[in-house]
Amino acid sequence: MEIKRLDIVNLINKIYKQDRIRGKGAPGEGEAGVISSGDRVEISPGSEILKKELARLEKADAARNEKISELSQRIEAGEYKVNSRELADIILRVIDEGRS
């Protein structure tokens, strides 16, 4: 499963929304969403999920960067060949999924 940055943002928003429904508000906010000046830290239970997802995203980014580097080297060396039929199939599948 690929996790995109937008998915992480949506997860963060979902966690904050759940906390607000429970009356906790976002981190650093006091009653009715007003920022408090106290030195209190409260971590929501959803933050552990977020932490794990961010760690997984970091690993995915590292693997992706490695793959991009490898492909760049193959392109520069003239060793990378594009299968036009495979590329066309992928493009058509993406277009078809966009219509659904």
C-alpha positions as CSV (number, residue, x, y, z in Angstrom):
1,M,0.0,0.0,0.0
2,E,1.4,3.4,-1.0
3,I,0.9,6.2,1.4
4,K,1.0,9.7,0.0
5,R,1.6,12.9,1.9
6,L,-2.0,13.8,1.4
7,D,-3.0,10.6,3.2
8,I,-0.8,11.7,6.2
9,V,-2.4,15.2,6.2
10,N,-5.9,13.6,6.2
11,L,-4.9,11.2,9.0
12,I,-3.7,14.2,11.1
13,N,-6.9,16.1,10.4
14,K,-9.0,13.0,11.4
15,I,-7.1,12.6,14.7
16,Y,-7.6,16.3,15.5
17,K,-11.3,16.1,14.5
18,Q,-11.8,13.1,16.9
19,D,-10.1,15.0,19.7
20,R,-12.2,18.1,19.2
21,I,-15.4,15.9,19.2
22,R,-14.2,14.5,22.6
23,G,-13.6,18.1,23.8
24,K,-9.8,17.9,23.9
25,G,-9.0,20.4,21.1
26,A,-5.8,20.5,19.1
27,P,-2.4,20.3,20.9
28,G,-1.7,23.7,22.5
29,E,-5.4,24.7,22.6
30,G,-7.4,25.2,25.7
31,E,-11.2,25.5,26.1
32,A,-13.1,26.3,22.9
33,G,-10.0,26.2,20.7
34,V,-8.2,29.1,22.5
35,I,-4.5,28.8,22.7
36,S,-3.4,28.5,26.4
37,S,-0.3,30.0,27.9
38,G,0.3,27.1,30.3
39,D,3.2,24.6,30.1
40,R,1.1,21.5,29.7
41,V,1.6,18.9,27.1
42,E,-1.1,16.4,26.2
43,I,-0.6,13.6,23.6
44,S,-3.6,12.0,22.0
45,P,-3.8,8.3,21.6
46,G,-3.8,8.8,17.8
47,S,-0.3,10.3,17.9
48,E,1.2,6.8,18.2
49,I,-0.6,5.8,15.0
50,L,0.7,8.9,13.3
51,K,4.2,8.3,14.5
52,K,4.2,4.8,13.1
53,E,2.8,6.0,9.8
54,L,5.4,8.7,9.5
55,A,8.2,6.2,10.1
56,R,6.7,3.9,7.4
57,L,6.5,6.9,5.0
58,E,10.2,7.8,5.7
59,K,11.2,4.2,4.8
60,A,9.1,4.4,1.7
61,D,10.7,7.7,0.7
62,A,14.2,6.2,1.2
63,A,13.3,3.2,-1.0
64,R,11.8,5.5,-3.6
65,N,14.8,7.7,-3.7
66,E,17.1,4.7,-4.1
67,K,15.0,3.5,-7.0
68,I,15.0,6.9,-8.7
69,S,18.8,7.1,-8.3
70,E,19.2,3.6,-9.9
71,L,16.9,4.6,-12.8
72,S,18.7,7.9,-13.3
73,Q,22.0,6.0,-13.6
74,R,20.5,3.5,-16.1
75,I,19.1,6.4,-18.2
76,E,22.5,8.2,-18.2
77,A,24.3,5.0,-19.2
78,G,21.7,4.4,-22.0
79,E,20.7,1.1,-20.5
80,Y,17.0,2.0,-19.8
81,K,14.5,1.1,-22.4
82,V,10.8,1.9,-22.2
83,N,8.3,-0.7,-23.3
84,S,5.8,1.4,-25.1
85,R,3.0,-1.1,-25.0
86,E,3.4,-1.5,-21.2
87,L,3.5,2.3,-20.8
88,A,0.3,2.7,-22.9
89,D,-1.4,0.0,-20.8
90,I,-0.5,1.8,-17.6
91,I,-1.7,5.2,-18.9
92,L,-5.0,3.7,-20.1
93,R,-5.6,2.0,-16.7
94,V,-4.9,5.2,-14.8
95,I,-7.3,7.1,-17.1
96,D,-10.0,4.4,-16.6
97,E,-9.6,4.5,-12.8
98,G,-10.0,8.3,-12.9
99,R,-13.4,7.9,-14.5
100,S,-14.6,5.5,-11.8
